[in-house]
Amino acid sequence: MSSPKDESGNGIFMEVWRSNLEDAFDRIINLVQDYPFIAMDTEFPGVVARPIGEFRSSSEYQYQLLRCNVDLLKIIQLGLTFHNKDGERPPNPTTYQFNFKFSLSEDMYAQDSIELLKDSGIKFERDEEEGIDTDDFAELLMSSGIVLCPDVKFISFHSGYDFGYLLKMLTCVKLPTEEADFFDLLNCYFPCIYDIKYLMKSCKNLKGGLQEVADCLELERIGPQHQAGSDSLLTGAAFFKMKQMFFEDHIDDAKYKGHLYGLGSAFVNGLASGAQRDD
């Protein structure tokens, strides 16, 4: 299933390829002012390398693990789902699934991750032929009004790698050597981030990956798991349900904004809890 639809047959997902990339961003530019809460997810080709050396903390190791893999690998898919402050989504399409150029014969990947993505319905032959060039994407993203803007709120789930790939595209260079510099960049391009996995620390009985959290919150998935569009749609639904159930409809920015689960205290005052993404 490579083009997910909702149950009524009306497409809430816009599949974005090289040919319709500019059209997608034209739509996004017109959306973001009224729907500034953006749930985001990526799919990427796994973990293929481990950093060597001595590390001062678990957080430092996790960042160096992220850095060496993001530097080596390419993003495969990005999902963005738009919401207003009340969690309402715009008329269809509400979710944009960007499919990037990726070659199984030329690009590096972890085999188990690729098999998982194949099983989810990703067609790598089409990615190679019609996939989006990351430089073209980054140029349009920079002028879209969704980055470098404090009024835009990004919602994610255990998203260090997700933002790592986005920063790599936006800056056109490898990620910074030091975690503190990574967070400086992150704060510049994405001034407001809520990572659901970090919010879960304050939510009794919520645990596990995105699907387990969604099941606990009694949320129904639309589209295939492990595709970025469906995962971003579910991420947004989970955030607004958690906000209502556990936070009395108010997220304390001083406590939660800007924390990325599994990474540490360079950007915000908090303890790291190193772990790979488990969505």
N, C-alpha and C positions, 0 to 999 in steps of 0.2 A: 504494500500500500504506500505509494510514493507521493500521493496528493491527498492528504487527509481532508475529510469533510465532516461537518457535524451530522448528527443523526437524522436531521430532516432533509439532508441532501444539499443544503445551501452552504457554499464555501465560506467558512470563517477564516480560513488560511489562504494567504496569497503566497504561492510558490514563486520565489524570485530567482531568476537566472540572469546571465549576462544581458540577454535581449530585453528584459523589462526592468532592469535595475533603476534606471532614471525615473520610470513611471512610479515605482514603489516609493522612491524618496520624494517625489512630488506629492504623493498621498500623505506620507509621514509628516512633511513640513506643514501640511494643512491640519494635521491631527494634534500635534504635540501641545499646542497652547491650551486646548480644552481637555486633553487626555495626557497629563504630564507624568503619570505613574506608569513606568515601563517595566514589565516583567521580562527578564532576559535569561536565555540559556544558550549554551553552545554544545556542539558535538565536535570532538577532536580525536586524533588517532592514538590515544592512550599514553602510556609512559614507557619510554624505551631506554632511558639512561638514569643513572644514580650519581649524585655528587660524591666526591671523595674528599677526605680531609677531616679535620676536627671542627666541631660546631659548638657554639656557645650555648645553644638551647635547641629544644625540639622545633621551635618556631623558625629558627635560622635554617635548620636542616630542611624543613618543609618548603621554605622560600627558595633555597638553592635547588631543591628537587624540581619545583615548579619552573624556575628560571631556565635550567638546562634543557628541560623538555620543550617548553614553549619556544625557546631559541632554535631548537632542532626541527620542530614539527610545524605542520600547517593546520589551520582551522578548516573544518569540513562544513559545518552548518552553524547558523545563528538564528535564533528565534526571538522576536520582539512582540510582546502583546501590550496593547495600550489600554489604560484605565483613567477615569477621572478620580477625584479624591474620595468618592463614595464607592469605588470599585466597579463602577459601571463601564462597560466597554462600548466603543463606537459602533455604528452600523457596519455590517460586514464589508470588507474583511477587517477583523480585529487583530489578527496575528499575521506577521510577516516572517516567512521562513526563507532565509538567504542561503543559497547553495553555492559553495565556493569551488573553484577549480582544484581538483585533487586527482592525482594519478597513482593507481596501485602499482604501476610498473616503475615509477620514477621517485615517488615521495616515500619518506620513512613512516613506519607505523608499527604498532603492536598488533599482532595477528588476532589475539582474542578480542580486542576492541573493534577491529574491522568486522569480524564475524558477528559481533553483537549488533553493529550498525547495519550490516547486510540483512540480518534477521528482522530488524525494525522496518525495513523497506527502502533504505537508502540505495539508490542506483548509481554506483560509482562510474559506470560507463558514461552516464549522462553528465556527472560531475566533471569528468575529464573533457568532454566535448563542449558543454554549454555552461560550465561553472563560472562564477564571478571572479574576476581578477581582484586580489586584495587591495592593490593600489587604487583601482577605480572605486572600490567600495569606500576606502578610507577618505578619499577626496570628497565624495558625496556626504559621508557621515560628518565630516568636519563642518560642513556648511548647512547641516540639516536642522540645527537648533536643539538637538538632543544631547550633545556633549558640550562641555565648557559652560554649563548653565545650571546655577544653583536651584532653579525652580523645577528642574526635572528630577524625579525621584526614581532611581533604579532599584528594582526588586529582584533578588537572586536567591539561589540555594547553593551554599558551599562553593563559592564562586571565585576563588583565587585564580584558577586556571582560565575561567571565562574572561575575567578582566585582564589577565595576562595576555591572552590572544588579542583582545581589543586594543590594548595599549601598544602591542607590537605592530599592529596594522596602522594605528594612528600616528605613531612616531617614526615608523620605517627604520627602526634600529632595534638591536637586541635589548632585552630588559636590563635594567640597572643591576650592577653587581651587589649593591647593598639594599637590603629590604627597606630601609628608611627612605631611600631615593625612589624606590618603587611606589611607596605610599604617597610621597610628594607628587609624583606624576598622576597617580590615581585620583588624588584629591583635586588636582587641577582639571582633569578631563571629566571626572565623575564626582562632583562635589557632594552628592547625596546618594548613599547606597544603604539599603537594608538587606542584610543577608539572613534569610529565614533560619538557616542552621544556627546562626548566632542567637537570634531571637528565641529559639527553642530552649535555650538555657533557663529562660524564665517561664516556661510553659510546662506545667506538670503533666506527665504521662505522654508527652510527645517525644518520639525518638525515631532513629533510623533515617532512611533515605527519603526522597521526595514522595515516592509512591506510598510508602508506609505512613508518612505524615498525612497524605491525602486520604488514605483509607480511614485513618483515625478521625479525621475531620469530616468524613462522609461526603467527600467530593468525588464526582464522577469525571474520569478522564475522557477527553475528546481527542481522537487521533492516536497514533501509535507511540507507545513509550520508547524513549531513546531516539526520538526525533525532536529537534530543538523547538519547533513550533508548538507541538503538543506539550512539551515539558515547560515552555515559558507560559503557556495558557494555564497549566495546572499550578505553576509557581505563583502566578498572580492571584488565582482563586484561593490558594492556601494562605497567602499573606493577608488578604482582606478578611478571611474567616478567622484567622488567628488574632488579628487586630481587634475584631469584635469580641471574641470569646475570652481572650487572655489579657488584653491591654485596655479595655474599656474605651475602644475606638481612638486611643491616643498613644502613639509611639513616642517615648521620651528620646529626643534626638541626642541629648547629652550622654545618654547611656548606651544607645544602640546604633546611631548613625555612623557609618564608616567602618564598622568592624567587619572583617572578613574571617569567617570561621576557619581555623587551622593556621592562620597567620597571626602575627603577634603585635607587640606593643610599640612598634616604631611609629605608627600613625596615630594610634589611640591608646589610652591607658587601660590595658587589660591584659590578662594572661593568655598566652597562646595555648591552643589545644590541637596539636598537630595531627592531621589526618588527611588522607586523600578523599576526593569527592566521592560521595556514596549515593548519588541519585540514580 
